[in-house]
Amino acid sequence: MNNTNIVPVRAFQDNYIWIMRRGGNAAAIDPGDAAPVLDYLRNERLRLTAILNTHHHADHVGGNAELLRHFDVPVYGPADPRIAEVSRGLRDGDRCALAEYGIEFAVIEIPGHTRTHIAFYGDGMLFCGDTLFACGCGRLFEGTPQQMHDSLTRLAALPGATRVYCGHEYTLANLRFARAVEPDNPALAQWEHAAKAQRAHGEPTLPSTLARETSANPFLRCTEPAVIAAASRHAGRPLVDPVGVFGVLREWKNDF
């Protein structure tokens, strides 16, 4: 049995930096800020062995340089010159082996939020940055609705038990939007009740699972009649194509 643990370290207003730890070793996924990571490593007496980045935004890579001043470790991330510290650029289909944790991640390119966004998938875990959120998805800063829809479709095809570790605590806001889209979906009411209790106790609502996402996340349900109907009403015209439904949902969420 793999005894690797995943721990959330909070940063900024709502970011999660994920720390993968086993024995005395730790890897940091999307360290936007070095200070909370260094504090955690110091308090837990852990040694950093790797940094993993999903995309180039500063709130996910801003701590790289400072961490490298303390630890000489590889930085795995998309092959994108905007992340200066990446030492091992990764593309779709590559493998990222972390021997200290007994894990080998498959690299999945998931453009949409950014042009070169990647996810790390392995051992039942998905680190997906800002592409797939709990009951939501990222904004389209560099990609198109077609790209993001295709990326989300790829992720949704992974096993339902896959644990989803995304980059932000947006769950309650995403659930409110999802209930506006699909108010009669019982999975949403159940999830919202549980998430409110978690946040009331100061607990993260993550990880989610892909089974939960496919049952409730409107951005993964663009072929469901209720979601199509809601998007069509919002657009004021009939929608059939899933990409068109997705595009309307994303614009609706932007202003929700």
C-alpha positions as CSV (number, residue, x, y, z in Angstrom):
1,M,0.0,0.0,0.0
2,N,1.3,3.5,-0.9
3,N,1.6,5.5,2.3
4,T,2.0,8.8,0.4
5,N,-0.2,11.6,1.9
6,I,-1.5,14.8,0.2
7,V,-1.8,17.9,2.4
8,P,-3.2,21.3,1.5
9,V,-1.2,24.3,2.3
10,R,-3.2,27.6,2.0
11,A,-1.8,30.6,0.1
12,F,-3.2,34.0,-0.8
13,Q,-6.9,34.3,-0.4
14,D,-8.1,30.9,-1.7
15,N,-5.2,29.0,-3.3
16,Y,-4.2,25.5,-2.3
17,I,-0.6,24.4,-2.6
18,W,-0.6,20.6,-2.5
19,I,2.1,18.9,-0.6
20,M,2.8,15.3,-1.4
21,R,4.7,13.7,1.5
22,R,6.1,10.3,2.3
23,G,8.6,9.6,5.0
24,G,10.8,12.7,5.3
25,N,10.3,13.8,1.7
26,A,7.9,16.3,0.3
27,A,6.9,17.5,-3.2
28,A,5.1,20.8,-3.8
29,I,2.4,21.1,-6.5
30,D,1.7,24.6,-7.8
31,P,3.6,26.6,-5.1
32,G,2.5,30.1,-5.8
33,D,4.1,31.4,-2.6
34,A,7.2,29.9,-1.0
35,A,6.6,31.2,2.5
36,P,3.8,28.8,3.6
37,V,5.6,25.9,1.9
38,L,8.9,26.6,3.8
39,D,7.0,27.0,7.0
40,Y,5.3,23.7,6.5
41,L,8.5,21.9,5.6
42,R,10.3,23.4,8.6
43,N,7.5,22.5,11.1
44,E,7.1,19.0,9.8
45,R,10.9,18.5,9.3
46,L,10.6,17.5,5.7
47,R,12.9,17.8,2.8
48,L,11.7,19.1,-0.6
49,T,12.5,16.8,-3.4
50,A,10.5,18.1,-6.4
51,I,8.2,20.9,-7.6
52,L,5.3,20.3,-10.0
53,N,3.6,23.1,-11.9
54,T,0.4,22.8,-13.9
55,H,0.5,26.2,-15.7
56,H,2.4,29.5,-15.8
57,H,0.1,31.8,-13.7
58,A,2.0,33.5,-10.9
59,D,-0.3,32.2,-8.1
60,H,0.9,28.7,-9.1
61,V,4.6,29.3,-9.9
62,G,5.5,32.4,-7.9
63,G,7.2,30.5,-5.2
64,N,9.5,28.4,-7.4
65,A,12.5,30.6,-7.4
66,E,12.6,31.1,-3.6
67,L,12.1,27.3,-3.0
68,L,15.0,26.6,-5.3
69,R,17.2,28.9,-3.2
70,H,16.7,26.5,-0.3
71,F,16.5,23.2,-2.2
72,D,18.2,22.0,-5.3
73,V,15.3,20.0,-6.9
74,P,13.8,19.3,-10.3
75,V,10.9,21.4,-11.4
76,Y,8.4,19.6,-13.6
77,G,6.0,21.6,-15.6
78,P,4.7,22.4,-19.1
79,A,7.3,23.1,-21.8
80,D,6.6,26.9,-21.6
81,P,9.3,29.5,-21.4
82,R,7.0,31.6,-19.2
83,I,8.0,29.3,-16.3
84,A,11.7,30.1,-16.1
85,E,12.4,27.6,-13.4
86,V,11.1,24.4,-15.2
87,S,14.0,22.0,-15.6
88,R,12.0,19.2,-17.1
89,G,9.4,20.4,-19.6
90,L,6.5,18.0,-20.1
91,R,4.1,17.4,-23.0
92,D,1.1,15.2,-23.5
93,G,1.8,11.6,-23.0
94,D,5.0,12.1,-21.0
95,R,5.6,10.4,-17.7
96,C,6.7,12.0,-14.5
97,A,8.2,9.5,-12.1
98,L,8.7,10.4,-8.5
99,A,10.6,7.5,-7.0
100,E,10.5,8.8,-3.4
101,Y,6.7,8.5,-3.4
102,G,6.3,5.3,-5.5
103,I,4.3,7.3,-8.1
104,E,4.6,7.8,-11.8
105,F,2.2,10.5,-13.2
106,A,0.9,10.5,-16.7
107,V,1.0,14.0,-18.2
108,I,-2.2,15.2,-19.8
109,E,-2.3,18.4,-21.8
110,I,-5.5,20.3,-21.0
111,P,-5.4,23.7,-22.7
112,G,-8.2,26.2,-22.2
113,H,-7.5,28.2,-19.1
114,T,-4.0,28.7,-20.5
115,R,-2.4,27.6,-23.7
116,T,0.1,25.1,-22.1
117,H,-1.8,23.9,-19.1
118,I,-1.1,20.3,-18.0
119,A,-2.5,17.8,-15.5
120,F,-0.6,15.2,-13.5
121,Y,-2.6,11.9,-13.2
122,G,-1.5,8.8,-11.3
123,D,-2.2,6.5,-8.3
124,G,-5.8,7.6,-8.3
125,M,-5.0,11.3,-8.1
126,L,-5.5,14.2,-10.5
127,F,-3.7,17.5,-10.0
128,C,-5.5,19.7,-12.5
129,G,-4.6,23.2,-11.5
130,D,-7.2,25.7,-12.8
131,T,-8.8,23.6,-15.5
132,L,-11.3,21.5,-13.5
133,F,-12.6,22.9,-10.2
134,A,-14.9,21.3,-7.7
135,C,-18.3,21.8,-9.5
136,G,-16.7,24.3,-11.9
137,C,-13.9,25.1,-14.4
138,G,-11.4,27.8,-15.0
139,R,-11.9,30.9,-17.0
140,L,-10.7,30.9,-20.6
141,F,-7.7,33.3,-20.5
142,E,-5.8,31.8,-23.5
143,G,-7.9,29.1,-24.9
144,T,-11.2,28.6,-26.7
145,P,-14.5,26.9,-25.6
146,Q,-13.7,24.0,-27.9
147,Q,-10.3,23.5,-26.2
148,M,-11.6,23.7,-22.7
149,H,-14.6,21.4,-23.5
150,D,-12.2,18.9,-25.0
151,S,-9.9,19.1,-22.0
152,L,-12.7,18.6,-19.5
153,T,-14.0,15.7,-21.6
154,R,-10.6,14.0,-21.4
155,L,-10.5,14.4,-17.6
156,A,-14.1,13.2,-17.2
157,A,-13.2,10.0,-19.0
158,L,-10.8,9.0,-16.2
159,P,-12.0,6.6,-13.5
160,G,-14.8,7.9,-11.3
161,A,-12.9,7.2,-8.1
162,T,-10.1,9.6,-9.2
163,R,-9.5,12.2,-6.5
164,V,-9.5,15.7,-7.9
165,Y,-7.0,18.2,-6.5
166,C,-7.5,21.6,-8.0
167,G,-5.9,24.9,-7.3
168,H,-8.6,27.0,-5.5
169,E,-11.3,26.8,-2.8
170,Y,-14.2,27.9,-5.1
171,T,-16.6,25.1,-4.3
172,L,-19.4,27.0,-2.6
173,A,-19.5,29.7,-5.3
174,N,-19.4,27.0,-8.0
175,L,-22.3,25.1,-6.3
176,R,-24.4,28.2,-6.3
177,F,-24.0,28.6,-10.0
178,A,-24.6,24.9,-10.7
179,R,-27.9,25.1,-8.8
180,A,-28.9,28.0,-10.9
181,V,-28.2,25.9,-14.0
182,E,-29.7,22.6,-12.7
183,P,-31.8,23.3,-9.6
184,D,-33.5,19.9,-9.6
185,N,-30.3,17.9,-9.5
186,P,-30.3,16.2,-6.1
187,A,-26.5,15.6,-6.2
188,L,-26.1,19.4,-5.9
189,A,-28.2,19.8,-2.8
190,Q,-26.3,17.0,-1.0
191,W,-22.9,18.3,-2.0
192,E,-23.7,21.9,-1.0
193,H,-24.9,20.7,2.5
194,A,-21.7,18.8,3.0
195,A,-19.4,21.6,1.6
196,K,-21.1,24.2,3.9
197,A,-20.4,22.0,6.9
198,Q,-16.7,21.6,5.8
199,R,-16.2,25.3,5.4
200,A,-17.9,26.1,8.7
201,H,-15.3,23.9,10.4
202,G,-12.5,25.6,8.4
203,E,-11.9,22.4,6.4
204,P,-11.2,22.3,2.7
205,T,-13.9,21.0,0.4
206,L,-11.2,19.1,-1.6
207,P,-10.4,16.7,-3.0
208,S,-13.5,16.0,-5.1
209,T,-13.9,12.9,-7.2
210,L,-14.6,12.6,-10.9
211,A,-17.8,10.6,-10.1
212,R,-19.0,13.6,-8.1
213,E,-18.0,16.0,-10.8
214,T,-19.8,14.1,-13.6
215,S,-23.0,13.9,-11.5
216,A,-23.1,17.6,-10.6
217,N,-20.6,19.9,-12.4
218,P,-22.5,21.6,-15.2
219,F,-19.4,22.1,-17.3
220,L,-19.1,18.3,-17.5
221,R,-22.8,17.9,-18.2
222,C,-23.2,19.8,-21.5
223,T,-25.1,16.9,-23.1
224,E,-27.7,16.7,-20.3
225,P,-31.2,17.9,-21.3
226,A,-31.6,20.0,-18.2
227,V,-28.3,21.8,-18.7
228,I,-28.9,22.3,-22.4
229,A,-32.3,23.8,-21.6
230,A,-30.9,26.2,-19.0
231,A,-28.1,27.3,-21.3
232,S,-30.6,27.8,-24.2
233,R,-32.9,29.9,-22.0
234,H,-29.9,32.0,-20.9
235,A,-28.7,32.5,-24.4
236,G,-32.2,33.2,-25.7
237,R,-31.8,30.7,-28.5
238,P,-31.8,26.9,-28.9
239,L,-28.5,25.2,-28.3
240,V,-27.6,21.7,-29.4
241,D,-23.9,21.4,-29.8
242,P,-22.1,20.6,-26.5
243,V,-19.4,23.1,-27.2
244,G,-22.0,25.8,-27.7
245,V,-23.6,24.9,-24.4
246,F,-20.3,25.0,-22.7
247,G,-19.5,28.4,-24.1
248,V,-22.8,29.9,-22.9
249,L,-22.3,28.4,-19.5
250,R,-18.8,29.8,-19.2
251,E,-19.9,33.3,-20.2
252,W,-22.9,33.0,-17.8
253,K,-20.5,32.0,-14.9
254,N,-18.2,34.9,-15.7
255,D,-20.9,37.3,-14.8
256,F,-22.8,35.3,-12.2
